[in-house]
Amino acid sequence: MKSKFLWLAIAALALSAGMAAYLVGQETAAPASYQVLKMNLADADGRPQPMQQWEGKILVINYWATWCPPCVEEMPAFSRLNEKMSANGIQFVGIGIDVPDKIRHFRESNKISYPLLVGGMDAASSSAELGNKHQALPFTAIFDSRRKLVAVKLGRWPEADLERELSTLLGR
C-alpha cells in the first residue's frame, strides 16, 4: 500500500516539474512569427515597404480603409501620437484595405505623419491571426520592440487610452 502511494507521489511530482518547465519555456520562448511582420507591402506610390524596416521599434499597426468612417476618424490622433512618440522608438503604420489610388488621394488630402501601405484583402486576412477573427475595421495591433504582440483593439482606439498604453510600454 505504501508503495502505491509512493508511486503516486512520484508521478505527481514529475507532472508538476514537467508543467513548471513548460510554463517557464513559454515565458522565455521567442515571440510568434506573425504573417504581418513578414510582409512587404507597397505604399500608395508603388514603392515596396518591408515591415522588417521597423525592426527594434514598438510597432503600432492599424488596419483601416478610406470607406470606413471610424478608421478615418481615429487617424488624426494616430498621426499626433506618431509625431509625439516617434523619437522614443514608436512607429505607426497604416495598412489600407483599399486600392492604391484611393489611399494616395486620402494621403494627399489629409496630413498623416506615418506610412500608409496598400494591403488589400490579402493583408486583411493577416489581422485574423492577431485576434481579429471577423476581419472588421478599424483594427489595431501593438508589437513591442522584440515583436511580441502586446495589445489589440477592434474599433476606434481613443487617443488618451492609446497614449497611456504606449507610455506603459516605454516604462513611463
C-alpha positions in Angstrom: 0.0 0.0 0.0 2.8 2.4 0.9 4.5 1.6 -2.4 1.3 2.6 -4.3 1.2 6.0 -2.6 4.9 6.5 -3.1 4.5 5.9 -6.9 1.5 8.3 -7.0 3.6 10.9 -5.2 6.5 10.5 -7.6 4.1 10.7 -10.6 2.5 13.9 -9.2 5.9 15.4 -8.5 7.1 14.6 -12.1 3.9 16.0 -13.6 4.4 19.2 -11.5 8.0 19.6 -12.6 7.1 19.0 -16.2 4.4 21.6 -16.1 6.6 24.1 -14.4 9.3 23.6 -17.1 6.7 24.0 -19.8 5.4 27.3 -18.3 8.9 28.7 -17.9 9.7 27.8 -21.5 6.6 29.6 -22.7 7.6 32.8 -21.0 11.1 32.7 -22.4 10.3 31.4 -25.9 10.8 33.7 -28.9 7.6 35.6 -29.9 5.4 34.0 -32.6 6.3 35.0 -36.1 3.2 36.8 -37.3 2.5 37.0 -41.1 2.1 40.8 -41.0 5.6 41.2 -39.7 7.0 39.3 -42.7 5.0 41.3 -45.3 6.5 43.6 -47.9 3.6 45.9 -48.9 3.7 48.7 -51.3 3.0 52.3 -50.3 0.4 54.3 -52.4 3.1 55.2 -54.9 4.0 51.6 -55.5 7.3 51.6 -53.6 7.9 48.3 -51.6 8.0 48.8 -47.8 9.1 45.8 -45.9 7.7 45.6 -42.4 11.2 44.5 -41.2 12.5 48.0 -41.8 10.9 48.9 -38.4 12.7 46.1 -36.5 13.6 47.1 -33.0 10.8 49.7 -32.7 7.4 49.5 -30.9 5.1 49.0 -33.9 1.5 50.1 -34.0 -0.2 48.6 -37.0 -3.6 49.9 -37.9 -5.8 48.1 -40.4 -8.1 50.7 -42.0 -9.9 51.8 -45.2 -10.8 55.1 -46.8 -14.5 54.0 -46.8 -14.5 53.3 -43.0 -15.7 56.3 -41.0 -14.3 55.2 -37.6 -11.0 54.4 -39.3 -10.7 57.9 -40.8 -11.8 59.5 -37.5 -9.0 57.9 -35.5 -6.2 58.7 -37.9 -5.5 62.3 -36.9 -5.0 61.1 -33.3 -2.6 58.3 -34.5 -0.8 60.9 -36.5 -0.4 63.2 -33.5 0.9 60.3 -31.3 3.3 59.2 -34.1 4.8 62.7 -34.2 4.9 62.9 -30.4 6.4 59.4 -29.7 8.5 58.5 -32.7 11.7 59.8 -31.1 11.1 57.2 -28.4 11.1 54.3 -30.9 7.4 54.1 -31.7 6.3 53.6 -35.3 2.8 53.7 -36.6 2.0 52.0 -39.9 -1.4 52.1 -41.6 -2.4 49.1 -43.7 -5.1 50.2 -46.1 -7.7 47.7 -47.2 -8.3 49.6 -50.3 -6.8 50.3 -53.8 -3.7 52.4 -54.3 -5.5 55.4 -55.9 -7.9 55.8 -53.0 -5.1 55.6 -50.4 -2.9 58.0 -52.4 -5.8 60.5 -52.7 -6.5 60.1 -49.0 -2.9 60.7 -48.1 -2.8 63.8 -50.3 -6.0 65.2 -48.8 -5.0 64.5 -45.1 -1.8 65.2 -43.2 -0.9 61.8 -41.9 2.6 61.5 -40.3 3.1 57.8 -40.7 3.4 55.4 -43.7 0.2 54.3 -45.3 0.6 50.9 -47.1 -1.7 49.2 -49.6 -2.8 45.9 -48.1 -5.9 44.8 -49.9 -7.9 41.8 -48.8 -4.8 39.6 -48.5 -3.4 41.8 -45.8 -6.7 42.0 -44.1 -6.6 38.3 -43.6 -3.3 38.7 -41.6 -5.3 40.5 -38.9 -7.2 37.3 -38.1 -4.1 35.7 -36.6 -3.8 38.8 -34.4 -7.3 38.2 -32.9 -9.5 40.0 -35.5 -11.4 36.8 -36.4 -14.1 38.7 -38.4 -11.5 41.0 -40.0 -13.5 44.1 -39.1 -12.2 47.6 -39.3 -10.6 49.5 -37.7 -8.3 47.1 -36.0 -5.0 48.0 -34.3 -2.2 45.8 -33.0 0.8 46.8 -31.0 4.0 44.9 -31.0 6.8 45.6 -28.6 10.4 46.1 -29.8 11.0 42.3 -29.7 8.0 41.7 -31.9 5.8 40.3 -29.2 2.1 41.1 -29.7 1.2 43.1 -26.6 -2.2 44.7 -27.3 -5.0 44.7 -29.9 -8.1 46.8 -30.3 -11.1 46.3 -32.6 -12.8 49.6 -33.2 -11.6 53.2 -32.5 -8.8 53.5 -30.0 -9.2 56.7 -28.1 -6.1 58.8 -28.2 -5.7 59.1 -24.4 -6.1 55.4 -24.0 -3.6 54.6 -26.7 -1.1 57.1 -25.4 -1.3 55.5 -21.9 -0.8 52.0 -23.4 2.3 53.2 -25.3 3.7 55.1 -22.3 3.4 51.9 -20.3 5.4 50.1 -22.9 8.1 52.8 -22.7 8.2 52.3 -19.0 6.8 55.7 -18.1 
